[in-house]
């Protein structure tokens, strides 16, 4: 793999009977990142976040933010229940997405500070972990803090808030100073810049183990930064690595060979070879994100073959939208709040022929069609692979302008 030059960008999951530890060696949390967790509708990826304690040193900042958040709830007690309900609603909306949301956070942390590269929908995704765990504790850079609903309830009661109202305290919003345990100290000593500990909810261990053992790892074909992922459950470990070598092209249109290498404890490493075609362009001013589309096919004996099954469309991570192709397709359409559905940019419920349709949608469709043409025209893709990979797309010739069958 001498042609595959890369900087290792690591992610790590360690599941014990009591905790899930998640670590990365990307950018550590700054104050904006902490506030984005406390205020889920804000994001450290570009929103204008106001630090009310900007003159307080980092070592005292969590404590100051803790006190001001509690006093704010004391003064406006309706916010307690409102924030609690918003958390509950978001957790339900993101149901089943907790692993991909954590992986997205890891990928973002390992990237640049360029907000145009991010797909995240504010700090909302982090709430998805509350489906299976509680009491997140974050150890990153100058900050060591946790979220504790019980501590927040007790503090609100001590401030004179009624027991019934205090019992509706949200889990996030109020950070508390925290101390690392032995596992966290070990991971920080191994060079990880951020370690997060989640206390498992009762009865969820087996569900979490099942997800970690069987998740769809081909998202690493499209990963912008993450290229090394290790999962440890008990004494068993699995490591997935991606190696990306650009074969030809430029920053606007390129072709890559990607190797995915999976290593399981006590077993010989398994490798998969892939070819990825990619197109990039600057989005319109209204979108303010870089756009791209990508397509991947397996490579066997120097020729591409169709993937064994149909896949869903990806926006870096899998959505619930079927692609109807036997390969992996990424398209940077807008996403629903829970990232499960693709949406048009700009106004919804318009056709591509209407003036109200954002130009970015038309550009995405045009570029994706040209991307598929790039694949079909490539001599590394035999005719039989083209037919098998794309044969289900002919059904879309019999659709109306909104993509619905006639």
C-alpha positions in Angstrom: 0.0 0.0 0.0 3.0 2.3 -0.7 0.8 4.6 -2.9 -1.7 5.1 -0.1 -0.2 8.1 1.8 -2.3 9.2 4.7 -2.4 10.7 8.2 -4.1 8.2 10.6 -7.4 9.8 11.9 -8.6 7.5 14.6 -11.9 6.6 16.2 -12.4 4.2 19.0 -15.4 2.5 20.7 -15.0 0.4 23.9 -18.1 -1.3 25.3 -18.1 -2.6 28.9 -21.1 -3.9 30.9 -21.6 -0.4 32.4 -20.2 2.1 30.0 -19.6 3.0 26.3 -16.4 4.9 25.8 -15.9 6.8 22.5 -12.6 8.5 21.6 -10.9 10.3 18.8 -7.7 12.1 18.1 -9.1 15.1 16.2 -9.6 18.7 17.4 -10.4 18.9 21.1 -13.5 20.7 22.4 -13.4 24.4 22.6 -16.0 26.6 24.4 -18.2 26.8 21.3 -18.3 23.0 21.1 -19.3 22.7 24.8 -22.1 25.3 24.3 -23.3 23.4 21.2 -23.9 20.3 23.4 -25.7 22.4 26.0 -27.8 24.2 23.5 -28.7 21.6 20.9 -30.1 24.0 18.3 -26.8 25.8 18.1 -23.7 24.4 16.4 -19.9 25.0 16.8 -19.8 24.4 13.0 -20.7 28.0 12.0 -23.4 29.4 14.2 -22.7 32.7 16.1 -22.4 31.5 19.7 -22.2 34.0 22.5 -19.9 33.1 25.5 -21.3 34.8 28.6 -18.2 34.1 30.5 -15.5 35.0 28.0 -13.3 36.6 30.7 -13.3 33.5 32.9 -10.3 31.1 32.5 -11.0 27.6 31.1 -10.3 25.9 34.4 -13.2 27.8 36.0 -15.5 28.1 32.9 -17.6 24.9 33.3 -18.4 25.9 36.9 -19.4 29.4 35.9 -21.6 28.1 33.0 -23.1 25.6 35.4 -24.2 28.3 37.9 -25.6 30.7 35.3 -27.6 27.9 33.6 -29.2 26.9 36.9 -30.0 30.5 37.8 -31.6 31.0 34.3 -33.9 28.0 35.0 -34.7 29.4 38.4 -35.8 32.7 36.8 -37.7 31.1 33.9 -39.0 27.8 35.2 -41.1 27.2 32.1 -37.9 26.6 30.2 -37.2 23.5 32.3 -40.2 21.6 30.9 -39.7 23.1 27.4 -36.1 21.9 27.2 -37.0 18.5 28.6 -39.7 18.0 26.0 -37.4 19.2 23.2 -34.8 16.6 24.3 -37.4 13.8 24.4 -38.7 14.8 20.9 -35.2 14.8 19.4 -34.2 11.5 20.9 -37.4 9.9 19.4 -36.7 11.5 16.0 -33.1 10.3 15.9 -34.1 6.7 17.0 -31.6 4.2 15.8 -29.0 6.7 14.5 -26.8 7.0 17.6 -23.8 5.2 16.2 -23.7 7.2 12.9 -24.2 10.4 14.8 -21.1 9.6 17.0 -19.2 8.6 13.9 -20.1 11.9 12.3 -18.8 13.7 15.3 -15.5 11.8 15.1 -15.2 12.5 11.4 -15.8 16.3 12.0 -13.3 16.4 14.8 -10.6 14.9 12.6 -11.2 17.5 9.9 -10.5 21.1 9.4 -12.4 24.0 10.9 -13.8 24.8 7.4 -17.6 24.8 8.1 -18.4 24.3 4.4 -17.2 20.7 4.7 -19.7 19.7 7.4 -23.1 18.1 7.0 -24.1 18.2 10.7 -27.5 19.6 11.7 -26.3 21.6 14.7 -25.8 19.8 18.1 -28.9 17.8 17.8 -27.3 14.5 16.7 -25.5 14.1 20.0 -28.9 13.8 21.7 -29.4 10.5 19.8 -27.2 8.7 22.3 -29.7 9.3 25.0 -31.8 6.6 23.4 -29.4 4.0 24.9 -27.3 5.8 27.5 -27.2 8.6 30.0 -24.9 10.9 31.9 -22.4 11.7 29.1 -19.0 12.7 30.4 -16.6 14.6 28.1 -12.8 14.9 28.6 -11.3 17.0 25.9 -8.6 19.6 25.8 -9.0 22.0 28.7 -12.5 20.7 29.6 -13.7 17.8 31.8 -17.4 17.8 32.4 -20.5 15.6 32.5 -24.3 16.0 32.2 -26.3 14.6 35.1 -30.1 15.0 35.3 -30.0 13.9 39.0 -27.5 16.6 39.9 -29.5 19.2 38.0 -32.7 18.2 39.7 -31.2 18.5 43.2 -29.6 21.8 42.4 -32.8 23.3 41.1 -34.7 22.1 44.3 -32.0 23.8 46.4 -32.6 27.0 44.5 -36.3 26.9 45.4 -37.7 25.3 42.3 -40.7 23.0 43.1 -40.0 19.2 43.2 -42.4 18.5 40.4 -41.0 21.1 38.1 -37.4 20.2 39.0 -38.1 16.5 38.1 -38.5 17.6 34.5 -34.9 18.8 34.3 -33.3 18.0 30.9 -30.2 15.8 30.8 -28.1 18.2 28.8 -28.1 22.0 29.1 -26.3 22.1 32.5 -22.7 20.8 32.5 -21.0 19.7 35.7 -17.3 19.4 36.5 -16.1 15.8 36.3 -13.0 13.6 36.9 -11.6 10.9 34.6 -11.8 7.3 35.5 -9.0 4.7 34.8 -10.1 3.9 31.2 -10.4 7.6 30.3 -6.9 8.3 31.7 -5.5 5.4 29.7 -7.0 6.6 26.4 -5.8 10.1 26.9 -2.4 8.6 27.6 -2.6 6.8 24.2 -2.9 10.2 22.5 -6.7 10.5 22.1 -7.7 14.2 22.4 -11.3 13.6 23.2 -12.8 10.8 25.3 -16.6 10.5 26.0 -18.1 8.1 28.5 -21.7 7.1 28.4 -23.4 5.2 31.2 -25.5 2.5 29.6 -29.3 2.4 30.3 -30.4 -0.8 32.0 -31.1 -3.5 29.5 -29.4 -1.9 26.5 -26.0 -3.7 26.6 -27.0 -6.5 24.2 -28.6 -4.0 21.7 -25.5 -1.8 21.7 -23.2 -4.9 21.3 -25.3 -6.0 18.3 -25.1 -2.6 16.6 -21.3 -2.3 17.1 -20.8 -5.9 15.8 -23.0 -5.5 12.7 -23.1 -1.8 11.5 -22.7 -0.9 7.9 -19.0 0.0 7.6 -19.0 1.1 4.0 -19.5 4.7 5.0 -15.7 4.7 5.2 -15.7 4.8 1.4 -17.1 8.3 1.7 -15.5 9.4 5.0 -13.9 12.9 4.7 -11.4 12.3 7.5 -11.9 9.2 9.6 -9.8 6.3 8.2 -9.1 4.1 11.3 -11.8 2.7 13.5 -11.4 0.3 16.4 -14.2 -1.4 18.3 -13.5 -3.3 21.5 -16.1 -5.4 23.3 -14.7 -7.5 26.2 -11.6 -9.2 24.9 -12.6 -9.0 21.2 -11.5 -6.2 18.9 -12.3 -5.2 15.4 -10.4 -2.7 13.4 -11.5 -1.2 10.1 -9.0 0.9 8.1 -9.5 2.8 4.8 -6.7 3.6 2.4 -7.4 6.1 -0.4 -5.2 6.6 -3.4 -6.3 9.1 -6.1 -5.6 7.5 -9.5 -6.4 10.4 -11.7 -8.3 13.6 -12.0 -8.3 16.9 -10.2 -10.1 18.5 -7.2 -13.2 18.8 -9.4 -13.4 15.4 -10.9 -11.4 12.4 -9.7 -11.0 8.6 -9.6 -9.7 6.8 -6.5 -8.8 3.3 -5.5 -9.8 2.5 -2.0 -8.9 -0.4 0.2 -10.9 -1.3 3.2 -9.1 -3.6 5.6 -10.9 -5.4 8.5 -9.0 -7.1 11.2 -10.7 -9.3 13.9 -9.1 -10.7 17.0 -7.5 -14.0 16.2 -8.4 -13.9 12.5 -6.5 -13.0 9.3 -7.2 -9.5 8.0 -9.8 -9.2 5.2 -9.4 -6.6 2.5 -11.8 -5.2 -0.1 -10.7 -3.2 -3.1 -13.0 -0.5 -4.5 -13.0 2.2 -7.2 -14.6 5.5 -6.4 -15.6 8.2 -8.9 -16.1 11.7 -7.5 -17.3 15.1 -8.6 -17.0 18.3 -6.5 -18.2 21.8 -7.0 -18.8 25.0 -5.1 -22.5 25.3 -4.0 -24.6 28.3 -4.7 -24.4 31.2 -2.2 -27.7 30.2 -0.5 -26.3 26.7 0.4 -22.8 27.7 1.6 -21.5 24.2 1.6 -19.3 22.3 -0.8 -21.3 19.8 -2.9 -20.3 16.5 -4.3 -21.5 13.2 -5.6 -19.6 9.9 -5.5 -20.1 6.3 -6.6 -18.2 3.1 -5.6 -18.0 -0.3 -7.2 -16.0 -3.4 -5.9 -12.8 -4.2 -7.8 -11.9 -7.8 -8.6 -9.2 -9.0 -10.8 -8.6 -5.5 -12.2 -12.2 -5.1 -13.2 -15.2 -3.6 -11.4 -18.1 -5.8 -10.5 -21.6 -5.0 -9.1 -22.1 -5.0 -5.4 -23.9 -8.0 -4.1 -27.0 -6.1 -3.0 -28.9 -2.9 -3.6 -28.0 -0.1 -1.3 -29.5 3.0 0.2 -28.4 6.5 -0.9 -25.6 8.0 1.3 -25.0 11.5 2.4 -21.6 10.4 3.8 -23.7 8.1 6.0 -26.6 5.9 4.9 -30.1 7.4 4.7 -33.3 5.4 4.4 -33.7 6.4 0.7 -33.2 3.4 -1.7 -30.7 3.9 -4.5 -31.9 1.1 -6.7 -28.3 0.5 -7.8 -25.8 -2.3 -6.9 -23.1 0.0 -5.7 -22.7 2.8 -3.2 -23.9 6.2 -4.1 -23.3 9.5 -2.2 -25.2 12.7 -3.1 -25.1 15.9 -1.1 -28.7 16.7 -1.2 -30.1 18.4 1.9 -31.1 16.1 4.8 -34.2 15.9 7.0 -33.6 16.9 10.6 -32.9 13.3 11.7 -30.7 12.7 8.6 -32.8 9.7 7.5 -34.4 11.3 4.4 -33.0 13.3 1.5 -34.6 16.7 0.9 -34.3 19.3 -1.8 -32.3 22.4 -1.1 -34.5 25.5 -0.7 -38.3 25.3 -0.9 -39.8 21.9 -0.6 -42.6 20.3 -2.7 -41.6 21.9 -6.0 -40.7 20.2 -9.2 -37.3 20.6 -11.0 -39.0 22.5 -13.8 -40.3 25.3 -11.5 -38.5 28.6 -11.2 -38.8 28.2 -7.4 -36.6 25.1 -7.4 -33.1 25.9 -6.1 -30.4 25.8 -8.7 -28.4 23.5 -6.5 -30.9 20.7 -6.9 -30.6 20.9 -10.6 -26.9 20.9 -10.4 -26.9 17.9 -8.1 -29.0 15.9 -10.6 -26.9 17.0 -13.6 -23.6 16.2 -11.8 -24.9 12.8 -10.6 -26.0 11.9 -14.1 -22.6 12.9 -15.4 -21.0 10.9 -12.7 -22.9 7.7 -13.7 -21.7 8.4 -17.3 -18.1 8.6 -16.0 -18.6 5.1 -14.5 -20.2 3.7 -17.6 -17.5 5.1 -19.9 -14.6 3.8 -17.8 -12.8 0.9 -19.4 -12.4 -0.7 -16.0 -16.2 -1.3 -15.8 -17.3 -4.1 -18.2 -20.7 -3.8 -20.0 -22.1 -6.7 -17.9 -21.3 -4.8 -14.7 -23.0 -1.6 -16.0 -26.1 -3.7 -16.8 -26.2 -5.4 -13.4 -25.3 -2.3 -11.4 -27.8 0.1 -13.0 -30.6 -2.1 -14.5 -33.2 -1.0 -12.0 -32.8 2.7 -12.9 -34.9 2.3 -16.1 -38.0 2.4 -13.9 -37.4 6.1 -13.4 -37.9 6.8 -17.1 -41.6 6.2 -16.4 -42.1 8.9 -13.8 -43.6 12.3 -13.6 -41.7 15.5 -12.8 -41.9 14.9 -9.1 -40.3 11.5 -9.3 -43.6 9.6 -8.8 -44.6 6.7 -11.1 -47.1 7.7 -13.7 
